[in-house]
Amino acid sequence: MKSIRIDLLHQAAAERPAGYLDEVMAAVTKSDDTHVYMTTDDYYRLREKYSGETDFPVTGPGTQLHKILGLFGFAFSKQCKCRARMIQMNKWGCDGCEQHMDEILGWLREEAAARRLPYLDMAGRLLVRRAIANARRESSRASES
């Protein structure tokens, strides 16, 4: 969850295209007198769209693994390192993730233990390979269009 000061939001809106403030407010899940709150995913999506700034690739095998795990009900928590690891996987790309497979499986094993969930390397390897395949397919589609 990301918080944004309302006064800074209005300052940014003055420098952004029409519709910016409406789109940000549509993503807000909670607000109080001084801040608005939105999911981290919405924050980064809007940040990239309106500022062109991104300090990490927003798609790739890490994003694909995140989507797959989301199908099983797993999400980022405040205590986990999942977002940073997703970003690292996206930076490595598909080939890099294949080279770092053991490290990624270690991350999955570590997170499963932290969440007190069973874990099998074989299942983790299948999920990571599927994420890499999905990222390759997505990249191929993007380059064709």
C-alpha positions as CSV (number, residue, x, y, z in Angstrom):
1,M,0.0,0.0,0.0
2,K,1.4,3.4,-1.0
3,S,0.4,6.7,0.7
4,I,0.5,10.0,-1.1
5,R,0.1,13.4,0.5
6,I,-2.9,15.2,-0.9
7,D,-1.1,18.5,-1.2
8,L,1.7,16.9,-3.2
9,L,-0.9,15.1,-5.4
10,H,-2.5,18.4,-6.3
11,Q,0.9,19.9,-7.1
12,A,1.7,17.0,-9.4
13,A,-1.8,17.3,-11.0
14,A,-1.0,20.9,-12.0
15,E,2.0,19.6,-14.1
16,R,0.3,16.5,-15.5
17,P,-2.1,16.1,-18.4
18,A,-5.9,16.4,-18.0
19,G,-7.4,13.3,-16.5
20,Y,-4.4,12.5,-14.2
21,L,-6.1,13.5,-11.0
22,D,-9.3,11.6,-11.9
23,E,-7.4,8.4,-12.7
24,V,-5.4,8.6,-9.5
25,M,-8.5,9.2,-7.4
26,A,-10.2,6.2,-9.2
27,A,-7.3,4.0,-7.9
28,V,-7.5,5.3,-4.3
29,T,-8.7,2.6,-1.9
30,K,-8.7,4.7,1.3
31,S,-8.1,8.3,2.3
32,D,-7.9,10.6,5.3
33,D,-7.5,14.3,5.8
34,T,-3.9,14.4,4.6
35,H,-3.2,11.3,2.5
36,V,-4.7,9.0,-0.1
37,Y,-3.8,5.3,-0.3
38,M,-3.6,2.9,-3.2
39,T,-2.1,-0.5,-4.0
40,T,1.5,-0.5,-4.8
41,D,0.7,-2.0,-8.2
42,D,-1.6,0.9,-9.1
43,Y,1.0,3.4,-7.8
44,Y,3.7,2.1,-10.1
45,R,1.3,1.7,-13.0
46,L,0.3,5.4,-12.7
47,R,3.8,6.5,-12.0
48,E,5.0,4.9,-15.2
49,K,2.1,6.1,-17.3
50,Y,2.3,9.8,-16.3
51,S,5.9,10.4,-15.6
52,G,7.6,7.9,-17.9
53,E,9.8,7.1,-14.9
54,T,10.4,3.5,-14.0
55,D,13.4,2.2,-12.1
56,F,12.6,-1.4,-13.1
57,P,11.1,-3.3,-16.0
58,V,7.4,-3.6,-15.3
59,T,7.0,-6.8,-17.2
60,G,9.0,-10.0,-17.4
61,P,9.4,-13.3,-15.6
62,G,9.0,-11.8,-12.2
63,T,5.7,-10.2,-13.0
64,Q,4.6,-13.4,-14.6
65,L,5.5,-15.4,-11.5
66,H,3.6,-12.9,-9.4
67,K,0.5,-13.4,-11.6
68,I,0.8,-17.2,-11.4
69,L,1.1,-17.1,-7.6
70,G,-1.8,-14.7,-7.4
71,L,-4.0,-17.4,-9.0
72,F,-3.3,-19.5,-6.0
73,G,-4.2,-16.6,-3.6
74,F,-0.7,-15.5,-2.8
75,A,0.0,-11.8,-2.6
76,F,2.7,-9.4,-1.4
77,S,2.8,-8.8,2.3
78,K,4.5,-6.0,4.2
79,Q,7.0,-8.5,5.7
80,C,8.0,-10.3,2.4
81,K,10.7,-9.4,-0.1
82,C,8.5,-10.5,-3.0
83,R,8.2,-7.1,-4.8
84,A,12.0,-6.6,-4.7
85,R,12.5,-10.1,-6.0
86,M,9.9,-9.7,-8.7
87,I,11.8,-6.6,-9.9
88,Q,15.1,-8.4,-9.8
89,M,13.7,-11.2,-11.9
90,N,12.3,-8.7,-14.4
91,K,15.8,-7.0,-14.6
92,W,17.5,-10.4,-15.2
93,G,15.0,-11.2,-17.9
94,C,14.2,-14.7,-19.1
95,D,17.7,-15.9,-19.8
96,G,19.0,-14.5,-16.5
97,C,16.2,-16.2,-14.5
98,E,17.2,-19.5,-16.1
99,Q,20.8,-18.8,-15.0
100,H,19.6,-17.8,-11.5
101,M,17.1,-20.7,-11.1
102,D,18.6,-22.0,-7.9
103,E,18.6,-18.6,-6.3
104,I,14.9,-18.0,-7.3
105,L,14.0,-21.5,-5.9
106,G,15.8,-20.5,-2.7
107,W,13.6,-17.4,-2.5
108,L,10.4,-19.4,-3.0
109,R,11.6,-21.9,-0.3
110,E,12.4,-19.1,2.1
111,E,9.0,-17.4,1.6
112,A,7.1,-20.6,1.9
113,A,8.9,-21.3,5.2
114,A,8.1,-17.8,6.4
115,R,4.4,-18.3,5.6
116,R,4.5,-21.8,7.1
117,L,3.6,-23.4,3.8
118,P,4.8,-26.7,2.3
119,Y,7.3,-26.3,-0.5
120,L,8.7,-28.7,-3.2
121,D,11.6,-27.6,-5.4
122,M,10.0,-29.5,-8.3
123,A,6.8,-27.5,-8.0
124,G,8.7,-24.2,-7.6
125,R,10.8,-25.0,-10.7
126,L,7.7,-25.7,-12.7
127,L,6.1,-22.4,-11.7
128,V,9.3,-20.4,-12.5
129,R,9.7,-22.2,-15.9
130,R,6.0,-21.4,-16.7
131,A,6.6,-17.7,-15.7
132,I,9.7,-17.6,-18.0
133,A,7.7,-19.1,-20.9
134,N,4.8,-16.7,-20.3
135,A,7.3,-13.7,-20.3
136,R,8.9,-14.9,-23.5
137,R,5.4,-15.3,-25.1
138,E,4.5,-11.8,-23.9
139,S,7.7,-10.3,-25.3
140,S,7.2,-12.1,-28.6
141,R,3.7,-10.7,-28.9
142,A,4.9,-7.2,-28.0
143,S,7.7,-7.3,-30.7
144,E,5.2,-8.5,-33.3
145,S,2.9,-5.6,-32.8
